[in-house]
Amino acid sequence: MNQPTPTERLLLRPVTLEDGPFILELLTSKSWLDNIGNRSVYTLDDARKYISYILLPAYGTPGCGPMLCVLKSDGTIIGNTGVYSRPGLDTPDFGFAFLEEHHGKGYAREASVANLAYAVAHGHSELLAITLPTNQPSLSLLEKLGFARDPGLIRLPGDPKDLVLFRWSYGREAVPQGTLSGSKE
């Protein structure tokens, strides 16, 4: 499986079962629980099952699946970006999540630009994104990436929370095509 082009500070790679400790840390972080929700991942075994049954199958569609964001400087995994098929959405969904200690440093934007280019290279010319209306950092980043906010709110099947829906089309994005290093906005 190929992967996104490295950025100035990050390598992006697919998740493996060996990444269970990181997935456990991410899915139990306050930011994940507050903004994405509880995925019933409480142990390392739960994390490996989540990888096996939720994350790995996403790679079956070209350009889809989570790409872990790894610092070039020391190999630390700090977050992920990815394209997913999500029940209730008719177009693939773009998402990102980073450990709190790496928020506000431009990593999410840098990785997202690379992952969007990767998705386009695999034929994805339109993507959606969803977030809680209270998640200001995600709302802001999606707008910087060129996602356009739909009016109103949506609710996905089985999700009790209202969500903001964004749409992105290749060629309309705010991030210059071919820019893979991002910036520290």
Beta strands, then each sheet from edge to edge (+ up, - down):
strand 1: 10-14
strand 2: 65-71
strand 3: 77-84
strand 4: 93-98
strand 5: 126-131
strand 6: 148-149
strand 7: 164-169
sheet 1: 1+ 2- 3+ 4-
sheet 2: 5+ 7- 6+
end
